[in-house]
């Protein structure tokens, strides 16, 4: 295991098979003072306090976020001395190791699932309120253990955070969902909700390039895909989030805010970001069936949506009482176990009868 013990030795040489295969590194590196040595097939990166990358783990995380596994696997690295020209350190470059082997992430429980493509896309149906016409699906991830049992998304995310793989998991799953959606035999009007973690995106133009390409290759028109922000409470940099959503919109996609009503940040972001859709938090949906105060909050969200042209989706609807309240308040869309659970084979019809109006 390599270490980064001395600040004055924190220069890493990335050794690449072909510079032309890594335009992202050229662009990003040029903006942050990286040294390029094409004749040696090397890029020198200073890491540490005050640098664009604080250490090798953050650098690897960034590269996993913007590069497909094959290209990331082709990156080798070696520590070199800052005070010597890299041309005088050829032996270090010759003995460069795969970058993946220099970070602890590859010992995680998550890496085998990613490397062996044991992450799956599941689809939960979303219906139009009132008519119960199928509107589309939210794409959700599941892991598959070697014994065939399912690994829930909360466990996958916990592993990713522990091993600094959130960037990689988020990118891989976005692309997985889009490709899986493109293979489905569903009505042509169906929409797809694809989650993403804004904290897992350094720069939209770099980190979302492969996602945009996967969407194009899926054959699904951009207007049928909505990218849904999750964990808005953890996103302190609203300007960064605004840039991400603007990038998605420039490519023709819709954007949505998840769990609106769960905290101040989500409510504040409504005014800042003007999303195409807002999703009422499932806990708020549950409480609205029991409390007039919480019904009032939901009514305000529905009113905001109506006034500003946002679709309003009630998520986590599990009882007829919750359903009835959401219908009465005038939400546009309904999602929850009452209507259909996530499944690798998407449901094509509603599972329940319309609520009685008597």
Secondary structure by P-SEA (a helix, b strand, c coil): ccccccccccbbbbbbccccccaaaaaaaaaccccccccccbbbbbbccccccccaaaaaaaaaacccaaaaaabbbbbbbcccccccaaaaaaacccccccccccccaaaaaaaaccbbbbbbbbbccccccccbbbbbbbbbccccccccaaaaaaaaaaacaaaaaaaaaaaaaaaaaaaccccccbbbbbbbcccccccccccaaaaaaaaaaaccccccbbbbbccccccccaaaaaaaaaaaaaabbbbbcccccccaaaaaacccccccbbbccaaaaaaaaccaaaaaaaaaaaaaaaacbbbbbbcccccaaaaaaaaaaccccccccccccccccccccccccccccc
